[in-house]
Amino acid sequence: MNVAFIPVRGGSKSIPLKNIKNINDRPLVYWVIKAAVDSKNIDMVYVSTDSPVIKDTVNAFSFPNVKVIDRSQETASDTASTESAMLEFAKSYEFTNIILIQATSPLLTSKDINGGFELFAKDDTTSVFSVVRQKRFIWNINENGFAVSQNYDPLHRPRRQDFDGYLVENGAYYITSRSSLLDAGCRMSGNVRAYEMTEDTYFEIDEPSDWIIVEQFLKKKNIAAPDLQTKLSSIKMFLTDCDGCLTDGGMYYSESGDEFKKFNTKDGMGLANLMKTGIITGIITKENTDIVRRRGEKLKLDELHMGVVDKLAVARDLCTKYKLSMDEVAYVGDDLNDIELLQTVGFSASVNNAMPKAKNVVDYVTSRNGGDGAIREVADLILANRCR
């Protein structure tokens, strides 16, 4: 049995509660948990923490095969080593192999984890750790105060393309067996192999400046992720909630008591563009007002379902009607009553100002708020990947 062990303290000094601080619209620890859950080589993910707030946040992700366990104060102090937390875990739980994953490496992917386990399976391998290749020229100061080259000859300075560089631990993960961990008391021992990750994973989040850099890499990766492209390319029906997604969620009243809602023309055009390509479009909402009905009719949507309590049941009925699978459905939601449907469809999205629990379960979070072109953003994303 292979387990992932993710230790997350509540007492970070440089960035308070950084492990659950949002980066690219999701808590930092979310990214490595998702990578572990998506790995074919991991049977169970354990998140070890001393913080009730972190525990509640991780549980709200609703990931399968993820268990939050308590971390003692002794192993969660500022001076405690990561090994102390690993050994505490290994003495209390049965497993065969363990991969230590650091929450500060959100650029980690399931592909990287799978590659590490492939190396670990090679003969006589005791441990595997992740590295990146750096092509920098290293110097040091000798006892006389002079600078001395450590990894190249300055008289024969290599071109970057001809320089092999050197390997650096990026801290993303370490794999070893339970028996080796208990015997050596260390995350690495015996015959060690290194798995090389991409150069952008050099950055670990320790300081605020790291946060800015890594978040930009995450944004780029989120749109270009191959698994996301695959999901988007299969979409044949697009469904959305109304209030908070097609509107800003506000409730406006005139002096006479008339109710108003604010819609965005960009969203209307996004839906029209989807329909032009043959994608079925519709609204599923708990609201049951004449305003929503008139908006749906003006947009000439294929489906309009109002006053809905069980949104998942309606979506399944629509799949039966159009002979589609749930994997071919995209849904945009923003609140707790959307979560069940968001977790079932092929592609799920939430608006930037959605409830955190909804944002934590989706494939994509828009850069725009509800009623401000968020639906257009998702529509454009679907169409861009549908044409690939």
C-alpha positions in Angstrom: 0.0 0.0 0.0 1.4 3.4 -1.0 0.4 6.4 1.0 1.0 10.1 0.6 1.9 12.0 3.7 1.4 15.8 3.6 2.4 17.7 6.8 0.9 21.1 7.2 1.4 23.3 10.3 -0.8 26.1 11.4 2.1 28.2 12.7 3.9 29.5 9.6 5.9 32.6 10.5 6.7 34.2 7.1 3.1 33.9 5.7 0.5 33.3 8.4 -1.6 30.2 7.8 0.0 30.0 4.3 -1.0 26.4 3.8 -4.7 27.4 3.4 -4.1 30.9 2.0 -5.6 31.1 -1.5 -3.2 30.9 -4.4 -4.8 31.0 -7.9 -8.2 31.0 -6.1 -7.6 27.9 -4.1 -5.9 27.1 -0.8 -2.2 26.3 -1.2 -2.5 22.7 0.1 -5.3 22.0 -2.3 -2.9 21.7 -5.3 -0.7 19.0 -3.8 -3.6 17.0 -2.5 -5.2 17.1 -5.9 -1.9 15.8 -7.5 -1.8 13.0 -5.0 -5.4 12.0 -5.4 -5.0 12.0 -9.2 -1.9 9.7 -9.0 -2.5 6.1 -10.0 0.2 5.0 -7.6 -1.2 6.4 -4.3 -3.9 4.4 -2.4 -4.5 6.9 0.5 -3.6 10.5 1.2 -3.0 11.6 4.8 -2.9 15.3 5.7 -1.2 15.8 9.1 -2.0 19.0 10.9 -2.1 20.7 14.3 -4.7 23.3 13.1 -8.5 22.8 13.4 -8.9 25.5 10.7 -6.7 23.6 8.3 -8.5 20.4 9.1 -11.9 22.0 8.3 -10.5 23.5 5.1 -9.1 20.1 3.8 -12.3 18.2 4.7 -14.3 20.8 2.7 -12.4 19.7 -0.4 -14.4 16.4 -0.3 -11.6 14.6 -2.1 -11.8 10.8 -2.1 -9.3 8.7 -0.1 -8.1 11.7 1.9 -7.9 11.6 5.6 -6.9 14.4 8.0 -5.0 13.2 11.0 -3.8 15.0 14.1 -0.2 16.2 14.5 1.2 16.4 17.9 2.5 19.8 19.3 5.9 18.2 19.6 6.2 17.6 15.9 4.5 20.8 14.9 6.8 23.3 16.7 9.1 25.8 15.0 12.1 23.6 15.8 10.6 20.2 15.0 11.9 18.3 11.9 9.7 17.0 9.2 11.2 13.6 9.9 9.7 13.7 13.4 6.2 14.1 11.9 6.9 11.2 9.5 8.1 8.9 12.2 5.1 9.8 14.4 2.9 8.8 11.5 4.8 5.6 10.6 4.7 4.3 14.1 0.9 4.7 14.2 -0.2 3.6 10.7 0.4 0.5 8.6 1.6 0.9 5.0 4.3 -0.3 2.6 5.7 2.8 1.0 5.4 6.5 1.7 5.7 9.7 -0.4 6.3 12.8 1.7 4.7 15.7 -0.2 5.4 19.4 0.7 2.4 21.7 0.5 4.8 24.5 -0.5 5.2 22.9 -4.0 1.8 23.5 -5.7 3.3 23.0 -9.2 3.6 19.3 -8.4 1.5 17.1 -10.8 0.3 13.5 -10.7 2.6 12.8 -13.6 5.6 13.8 -11.5 4.4 11.5 -8.7 3.9 8.6 -11.1 7.4 9.2 -12.6 8.9 9.0 -9.1 7.2 5.7 -8.3 8.5 4.3 -11.6 12.0 5.0 -10.5 11.3 3.7 -7.0 10.3 0.3 -8.6 13.7 -0.1 -10.2 16.0 -2.8 -8.7 17.8 -2.0 -5.5 16.2 1.5 -5.1 15.6 2.5 -1.5 14.5 6.2 -2.0 13.5 8.7 -4.7 13.4 12.5 -4.4 12.4 15.3 -6.8 14.9 17.6 -8.3 15.2 20.4 -10.9 18.2 21.1 -13.2 19.8 24.4 -12.8 22.2 25.9 -15.3 23.9 28.5 -13.0 27.6 29.0 -12.4 28.4 28.5 -8.7 31.2 30.2 -6.8 32.5 30.1 -3.3 35.0 32.1 -1.2 38.3 30.4 -0.2 40.3 30.8 2.9 42.2 33.8 1.3 39.0 35.6 0.5 39.1 34.9 -3.3 36.2 33.7 -5.3 36.6 30.1 -6.6 34.5 28.4 -9.3 32.7 25.3 -8.1 31.1 23.8 -11.2 32.9 25.1 -14.3 36.2 26.3 -15.7 36.0 30.1 -16.3 38.7 29.8 -18.9 36.4 27.5 -20.9 33.0 29.0 -20.1 30.4 26.7 -21.6 27.4 28.0 -23.6 24.1 27.4 -21.8 23.0 24.8 -24.4 26.2 22.9 -23.9 26.2 23.0 -20.1 24.6 20.0 -18.3 24.1 22.1 -15.1 23.5 20.4 -11.8 20.5 18.9 -9.9 18.9 20.7 -7.0 16.3 19.4 -4.5 13.1 21.3 -5.1 11.5 19.8 -2.0 8.3 18.7 -3.8 8.5 15.0 -2.7 10.5 12.1 -1.2 9.6 8.4 -1.6 10.8 5.6 0.7 9.5 2.5 2.3 8.0 2.4 5.8 10.8 0.0 6.9 13.6 2.2 5.6 12.0 5.3 7.2 11.8 3.5 10.6 15.3 2.0 10.3 17.1 5.2 9.1 14.9 7.8 10.8 15.3 9.8 7.6 13.2 10.5 4.5 16.1 9.3 2.3 18.5 6.4 2.8 20.3 3.6 0.9 20.4 3.7 -2.9 18.8 7.0 -3.9 17.4 8.0 -7.3 16.4 11.5 -8.5 13.3 12.3 -10.5 13.8 15.5 -12.6 10.8 17.9 -12.6 10.4 21.0 -14.9 12.5 24.1 -14.2 9.6 26.2 -13.0 9.2 23.8 -10.0 12.4 25.2 -8.6 10.4 27.7 -6.6 9.0 26.7 -3.1 6.7 29.0 -1.3 8.6 30.3 1.7 8.5 34.0 1.3 5.8 36.5 -0.1 7.9 37.0 -3.3 7.8 33.2 -4.0 4.0 33.4 -3.8 3.8 36.0 -6.6 6.1 33.9 -8.9 4.4 30.6 -8.3 0.9 32.0 -8.6 1.7 33.2 -12.2 3.0 29.7 -13.1 -0.2 28.2 -11.6 -2.4 30.5 -13.7 -0.6 29.5 -16.8 -0.7 25.8 -16.0 -4.3 25.8 -15.0 -5.4 26.9 -18.5 -2.9 24.7 -20.4 -3.3 21.5 -18.4 -3.8 18.6 -20.7 -6.5 17.0 -18.5 -8.5 20.2 -18.5 -8.2 20.4 -22.3 -9.6 16.8 -22.6 -12.5 17.6 -20.4 -13.3 20.8 -22.3 -13.1 19.2 -25.7 -15.9 16.7 -24.8 -18.5 19.3 -23.7 -21.9 19.1 -25.6 -24.1 20.7 -23.0 -23.5 23.9 -21.0 -25.6 24.6 -17.9 -25.4 27.4 -15.4 -27.0 28.7 -12.2 -28.5 32.2 -12.5 -28.1 34.4 -9.4 -24.4 34.9 -8.7 -23.3 33.5 -12.0 -25.4 35.3 -14.7 -26.0 38.1 -12.3 -23.9 39.8 -9.6 -26.1 38.2 -6.9 -27.5 41.5 -5.9 -31.2 42.1 -5.2 -32.4 45.5 -6.4 -35.8 47.1 -5.6 -37.5 50.3 -6.8 -39.4 52.5 -4.5 -42.6 50.8 -5.5 -41.1 47.4 -4.6 -40.3 46.1 -8.2 -37.4 43.7 -8.2 -34.5 44.1 -10.7 -31.6 41.9 -11.7 -28.4 42.9 -13.4 -27.3 40.8 -16.4 -24.2 41.2 -18.6 -24.4 41.3 -22.4 -21.0 39.6 -22.7 -22.4 36.6 -21.0 -25.3 36.6 -23.5 -22.9 36.6 -26.4 -20.9 33.8 -24.8 -24.0 31.6 -24.6 -24.9 32.6 -28.2 -21.4 31.5 -29.4 -21.8 28.1 -27.7 -25.2 27.6 -29.4 -23.7 28.4 -32.8 -21.4 25.4 -32.4 -24.3 23.1 -31.5 -23.7 23.1 -27.8 -26.9 22.7 -25.8 -27.4 25.6 -23.3 -29.6 26.0 -20.3 -30.2 27.5 -16.8 -30.9 25.5 -13.7 -31.8 27.7 -10.8 -33.7 27.7 -7.5 -35.1 31.1 -8.5 -38.6 31.2 -9.9 -39.2 34.7 -11.2 -40.5 36.4 -14.3 -37.2 38.2 -14.7 -35.2 35.0 -15.1 -37.8 33.5 -17.5 -37.7 36.6 -19.7 -33.9 36.5 -19.7 -33.8 32.9 -20.7 -36.4 33.5 -23.5 -34.4 36.4 -24.8 -31.2 34.4 -25.0 -33.2 31.6 -26.8 -31.7 29.0 -24.5 -32.5 25.3 -25.1 -33.4 24.7 -21.5 -34.7 26.8 -18.6 -35.5 25.2 -15.3 -36.6 27.4 -12.4 -37.6 26.6 -8.8 -35.3 23.6 -8.8 -34.3 22.1 -5.5 -32.4 19.0 -6.8 -30.2 20.4 -9.6 -28.4 17.1 -10.1 -31.7 15.3 -10.8 -32.6 17.9 -13.5 -29.2 17.6 -15.1 -29.5 13.8 -15.3 -32.9 14.1 -16.8 -31.5 16.4 -19.5 -28.7 13.9 -20.2 -31.4 11.3 -20.8 -33.3 13.6 -23.0 -30.4 14.5 -25.2 -28.7 11.1 -25.0 -25.5 12.5 -23.3 -23.4 11.4 -20.4 -22.6 13.6 -17.5 -19.0 13.7 -18.7 -20.3 15.8 -21.7 -21.9 18.4 -19.4 -20.3 21.7 -18.2 -21.9 23.5 -15.2 -21.1 26.8 -13.6 -22.3 27.3 -10.0 -21.4 29.5 -7.0 -23.0 28.3 -3.9 -23.5 25.3 -1.6 -26.6 23.9 -3.4 -24.4 23.7 -6.6 -21.7 21.5 -5.1 -23.3 18.1 -5.8 -23.8 18.9 -9.5 -20.4 20.5 -9.8 -18.8 17.3 -8.5 -20.7 15.1 -11.0 -20.3 16.9 -14.4 -17.5 16.5 -16.8 -16.3 20.1 -16.4 -17.1 22.3 -13.5 -16.5 26.0 -13.0 -17.2 28.6 -10.4 -17.1 32.4 -10.5 -14.4 34.4 -8.7 -16.6 35.6 -6.0 -18.3 32.3 -5.3 -18.5 30.6 -1.9 -15.1 29.1 -1.0 -16.6 25.6 -0.6 -17.9 25.7 -4.2 -14.6 27.1 -5.6 -12.7 24.3 -3.9 -14.4 21.5 -5.8 -14.3 22.8 -9.4 -12.0 22.4 -12.3 -11.8 26.1 -13.1 -12.4 29.4 -11.2 -13.0 32.4 -13.4 -11.0 35.6 -13.1 -14.2 37.6 -13.3 -17.0 37.8 -10.8 -20.6 36.7 -11.4 -22.5 39.1 -13.6 -19.3 40.6 -14.9 -18.5 38.4 -17.9 -17.7 35.2 -15.9 -20.0 33.0 -18.1 -18.4 34.5 -21.2 -15.0 33.6 -19.9 -16.0 29.9 -19.4 -17.8 29.8 -22.8 -14.6 31.2 -24.5 -12.5 28.6 -22.7 -14.8 25.7 -23.9 -14.8 27.0 -27.4 -11.0 27.5 -27.5 -10.4 23.9 -26.4 -13.2 22.4 -28.4 -11.5 23.5 -31.6 -8.1 22.0 -30.7 
